[in-house]
Amino acid sequence: MTTLADTWAWLTDPAHWSGAEGVWRRLLQHLVLTVVCLVVSCLIALPVALVLGHLGKGGALAVNISNVGRAVPTFAVLVLLLLTPIGKWGEGPTVVALVLFAVPPLLTNAYVGMREVDRSTVQAARGMG
């Protein structure tokens, strides 16, 4: 019960809602980090998935290789990145780790979406130019 009470006390303290280290500043940091990671992940995964889905070759291999990354613990990747030269870049390790974990689902779902388009729809699109 003390954890809940401590949380409520922290949230209702006006000092935590203003200033350089306030809740709004942290919220903005999280939103920026999320948008950056999502944009970078989309720039990596979507072109690969669209090309492989269009060609129909090599997509299953790419999806299986990217899904291997889902088995790696996020915290382990973050710690390993902090031990490399990337760890000196401030938010760099976090961005790299989040991108590494966002690419597999984006790649898989975009590839499957491209492959599951009805063939008659593709033929009709080609017929229309």
C-alpha positions as CSV (number, residue, x, y, z in Angstrom):
1,M,0.0,0.0,0.0
2,T,2.9,2.3,0.6
3,T,3.9,2.1,-3.0
4,L,0.5,3.4,-4.1
5,A,0.6,6.1,-1.5
6,D,4.1,7.1,-2.5
7,T,3.1,7.3,-6.2
8,W,0.1,9.4,-5.4
9,A,2.2,11.7,-3.3
10,W,4.7,12.1,-6.0
11,L,2.1,12.8,-8.7
12,T,0.3,15.4,-6.6
13,D,3.4,17.3,-5.7
14,P,3.4,20.5,-7.7
15,A,7.2,20.5,-7.9
16,H,7.2,17.5,-10.1
17,W,4.9,19.1,-12.7
18,S,7.1,22.1,-13.5
19,G,10.7,22.9,-14.2
20,A,13.4,21.3,-16.2
21,E,12.9,17.8,-14.7
22,G,9.1,17.9,-14.6
23,V,6.6,15.4,-15.8
24,W,5.8,17.4,-19.0
25,R,9.5,17.5,-19.9
26,R,9.8,13.8,-19.5
27,L,6.6,13.2,-21.5
28,L,8.1,15.3,-24.3
29,Q,11.3,13.4,-24.2
30,H,9.5,10.1,-24.5
31,L,7.3,11.3,-27.4
32,V,10.4,12.5,-29.3
33,L,12.2,9.3,-28.7
34,T,9.2,7.3,-29.8
35,V,8.8,9.3,-33.0
36,V,12.5,9.1,-33.9
37,C,12.6,5.4,-33.4
38,L,9.4,4.8,-35.3
39,V,10.6,6.9,-38.3
40,V,14.0,5.2,-38.4
41,S,12.4,1.8,-38.1
42,C,10.0,2.5,-40.9
43,L,12.7,3.8,-43.1
44,I,14.6,0.6,-42.7
45,A,11.9,-2.1,-42.6
46,L,9.2,-0.8,-45.0
47,P,11.3,-0.5,-48.2
48,V,12.8,-3.9,-47.6
49,A,9.4,-5.5,-47.0
50,L,7.8,-3.8,-50.0
51,V,10.6,-4.9,-52.4
52,L,10.6,-8.5,-51.1
53,G,6.8,-8.7,-51.0
54,H,6.7,-7.4,-54.6
55,L,9.4,-9.7,-55.9
56,G,8.1,-12.7,-53.9
57,K,11.6,-14.1,-53.4
58,G,13.7,-14.1,-50.2
59,G,11.0,-12.6,-48.1
60,A,10.5,-15.7,-45.9
61,L,14.2,-15.8,-45.2
62,A,14.3,-12.1,-44.3
63,V,11.3,-12.4,-42.1
64,N,12.7,-15.4,-40.3
65,I,16.1,-13.7,-39.8
66,S,14.4,-10.6,-38.5
67,N,12.2,-12.6,-36.1
68,V,15.3,-14.1,-34.5
69,G,15.8,-10.6,-33.0
70,R,12.6,-10.9,-31.1
71,A,14.1,-13.6,-28.9
72,V,16.9,-11.4,-27.6
73,P,16.1,-9.6,-24.3
74,T,15.7,-5.8,-24.7
75,F,17.7,-5.1,-21.6
76,A,20.6,-7.2,-22.7
77,V,20.8,-5.3,-26.0
78,L,20.7,-2.0,-24.2
79,V,23.5,-3.0,-21.8
80,L,25.7,-4.3,-24.7
81,L,25.1,-1.0,-26.6
82,L,26.1,1.0,-23.5
83,L,29.4,-0.9,-23.4
84,T,30.2,0.0,-27.0
85,P,31.3,3.4,-28.4
86,I,27.6,4.1,-29.2
87,G,27.1,4.3,-25.4
88,K,28.7,7.7,-25.4
89,W,26.0,9.3,-27.7
90,G,23.5,10.1,-25.0
91,E,20.2,8.7,-26.3
92,G,22.0,6.7,-29.0
93,P,21.9,3.3,-27.4
94,T,18.2,3.6,-26.6
95,V,17.4,4.6,-30.1
96,V,19.4,1.8,-31.6
97,A,17.9,-0.8,-29.2
98,L,14.3,0.4,-29.9
99,V,15.0,0.4,-33.7
100,L,16.4,-3.1,-33.5
101,F,13.2,-4.3,-31.7
102,A,10.8,-2.3,-34.0
103,V,12.1,-3.6,-37.3
104,P,11.0,-7.3,-37.1
105,P,7.3,-6.7,-36.6
106,L,7.3,-3.9,-39.2
107,L,9.1,-6.0,-41.7
108,T,7.0,-9.1,-41.1
109,N,3.7,-7.4,-41.2
110,A,4.5,-5.3,-44.3
111,Y,5.8,-8.3,-46.1
112,V,2.8,-10.4,-45.3
113,G,0.5,-7.5,-46.3
114,M,2.2,-7.3,-49.7
115,R,2.0,-11.1,-50.2
116,E,-1.7,-11.3,-49.2
117,V,-3.0,-8.9,-51.7
118,D,-5.5,-10.7,-53.9
119,R,-4.0,-11.6,-57.3
120,S,-7.1,-10.3,-59.1
121,T,-6.6,-6.9,-57.5
122,V,-3.0,-6.8,-58.7
123,Q,-4.0,-7.8,-62.2
124,A,-6.7,-5.1,-62.2
125,A,-4.2,-2.5,-61.1
126,R,-1.8,-3.5,-63.8
127,G,-4.6,-3.4,-66.4
128,M,-5.4,0.2,-65.3
129,G,-1.8,1.3,-65.7
